[in-house]
Amino acid sequence: MKPNKIIGVKEIKSIEITPFSLMASSIEAILAFLTAAFTLIIFEVSTVISHFNIYSNVITSLDVAFLIISPISGFFIILAVSYFSILLYNTLTPMVGGVKIGLDGNEITYIPLFSFAFILAIIEGIWAFIIGLLIVSALPILNNLLYTSTPIITTIININTLGLNPIKETSVMSPLLIIGLPLAVFIMGFTYNILIALLYNYFGPKIGKFKLEFVNVNKSVYELKSIPLNLVPIALATGIVLAALGFLVELMSLIGLIDLVTLSNLGNLLGSFAFRGDVIIYVIPTFIIVTLVAVFYNYLVPIIGGVKLEME
């Protein structure tokens, strides 16, 4: 392997599934463990302060179980999700094109909008279709449990008086979940991804660009060997992008419900958004997450290998 300075727009033709899945699931397991430990520390402190330490034996047992289950479940869930997502990406790329990124050495200079947004929105739509299909498959079982296996609940709620028909409700929900949900997720995902790329292209060069250290493995195959820890500009750029995106979402929600009240409150929205420190709210957790991900990635690369991309 040799260091290679990449210049120009490169399309990610494919991603090696195993290294990506193992890296993503390993980082998720570590983060899940740290999150569980932090949560339990806060809970223990609040429990002692609240004088509920009489349940310390029960709480300690739950603590141990939570610390074990959380990283293990996180590992296998992310392993499955990332494996299938990358499989979808590699399958779709020859048909719709892959994500393109503009590189200048180890810096991502800009992100072409359509190529970034389109394939990711398709993958998100496929996931929505699978989830909708699972929900539709579960609806008859849930209806059966609700209407036949739980007469007490049915009597208490008196669902029949509401005019609900389980067969009718399932027939109405099925097309909404199988067709409407994936379509809605695709549209929202495409719009969201376009905004992310657009905001990065605007703020990135002004504040700080993402940096990735690639080495050339074989012809067009590159391995992400490390993530440089220049995290302050990255966190600041990401925080501003997310803050701007959050502001746009709030603004669009107002436009969707526009009336005299929202018009009168528009100035208050702009003022409160500017002065309540939304950028800081986004920057701090972003800085922590980006730092941890970069540190864990760089630590795990010699152990399990880096993510490998085919770029042309």
Secondary structure, 3 states (H helix, E strand, C coil): CEECCCEEEEEEEEECHHHHHHHHHHHHHHHHHHHHHHHHHHHHHHHHHCCCHHHHHHHHHHHHHHHHHHHHHHHHHHHHHHHHHHHHHHHHHHHHCCCEEEEECCEEEECCHHHHHHHHHHHHHHHHHHHHHHHHHHHHHHHHHHHHHCHHHHHHHCHHHHCCCHHHHHHHHHHHHHHHHHHHHHHHHHHHHHHHHHHHHHHHHHHCCCECEEEEEECCEEEEEECCCCHHHHHHHHHHHHHHHHHHHHHHHHHHCCCHHHHHHHHHHHHHHHHCCHHHHHHHHHHHHHHHHHHHHHHHHHHHCCEEEEEC
